[in-house]
Amino acid sequence: MLRIITLNLNGIRSAWRKGFAPWQACQNADVVCLQEIKAQAADLAPDMLSPAGMHAHYHLAEKKGYSGVGIWSRHPPDAVQQGIGIPEFDAEGRYLRVDIGRLSVISLYLPSGSSSPERQAAKFRFMDGFYPILSQLAREKRDIVVCGDWNIAHQEIDLKNWKNNQKNSGFLPEERAWFGKTLNEAGWVDVYRRLHPDATDACYTWWSNRGQAWAKNIGWRLDYQLATPELANRARSAEIYKAERFSDHAPLRIDYDYA
């Protein structure tokens, strides 16, 4: 069995204070993908750099307190790749890949466009540059899973108030069409949706800090594991963990029948 967990931490130091480390240590995960580290290397405590029983790798943003991704793996990687080759976004620490045997795991933090028109334009630039990479990855003939915060709710069932968000970043028609193209043309499989095709309120992974979004479960599904078809077919269970809160996102845990 292969267990992969992905979580946007909204700050690794904040998530530590909220109990993420002891929770993770009990999960028996083979790979943990993290996004929005919001730290520099000098800010990372020893147990963040060397979690018990895990090999940790990071791609951190140049800007302090911003973005950054990480991958912890039970087995040491054969290869590690930081970035997608686009300097604008590689400086923000948004992509990290590890190869372990015939398996490749990627931690992705796709930009959010909600803060300004300029950031939405940057999000579209990232999407334009990243799609050819996704297409190429799908042709590698490896077992690959891209985990992370995609900052897009794909379908109406993926967020509570879809009617009121059709002109908002994260549910724009262009974003949804791009995500659909990633699945239908590039060939990736949305593993959670494969296992839970009809899930609505239970599928959310992010809740705004405004109002009572968490209490009322007014959420969005922004966190995904997209896998190559053969690996996706091996998925056996998927769970979004909500009993504790380490972030404004919830961990997505998927188990694969994989030796």
HELIX and SHEET records of a PDB file:
HELIX    1   1 ILE A   12  ARG A   17  1                                   6    
HELIX    2   2 PHE A   20  ALA A   25  1                                   6    
HELIX    3   3 ALA A   41  ASP A   43  5                                   3    
HELIX    4   4 PRO A   46  LEU A   49  1                                   4    
HELIX    5   5 PRO A   87  ASP A   90  1                                   4    
HELIX    6   6 PRO A  117  ALA A  138  1                                  22    
HELIX    7   7 GLU A  156  ASP A  158  5                                   3    
HELIX    8   8 LYS A  163  ASN A  165  5                                   3    
HELIX    9   9 PRO A  173  ASN A  184  1                                  12    
HELIX   10  10 VAL A  191  LEU A  195  1                                   5    
HELIX   11  11 ASP A  201  CYS A  203  5                                   3    
HELIX   12  12 PRO A  229  ALA A  232  1                                   4    
SHEET    1   A 6 HIS A  55  HIS A  59  0                                        
SHEET    2   A 6 VAL A  69  SER A  73 -1                                        
SHEET    3   A 6 VAL A  31  GLN A  35 -1                                        
SHEET    4   A 6 LEU A   2  ASN A   8  1                                        
SHEET    5   A 6 LEU A 252  TYR A 256 -1                                        
SHEET    6   A 6 ALA A 235  ILE A 240 -1                                        
SHEET    1   B 6 ALA A  79  GLN A  82  0                                        
SHEET    2   B 6 TYR A  95  ILE A 100 -1                                        
SHEET    3   B 6 LEU A 103  TYR A 109 -1                                        
SHEET    4   B 6 ASP A 143  ASP A 149  1                                        
SHEET    5   B 6 ASP A 223  ALA A 227 -1                                        
SHEET    6   B 6 VAL A 189  ASP A 190 -1                                        
SHEET    1   C 2 TRP A 206  TRP A 207  0                                        
SHEET    2   C 2 GLY A 219  TRP A 220 -1                                        
END                                                                             
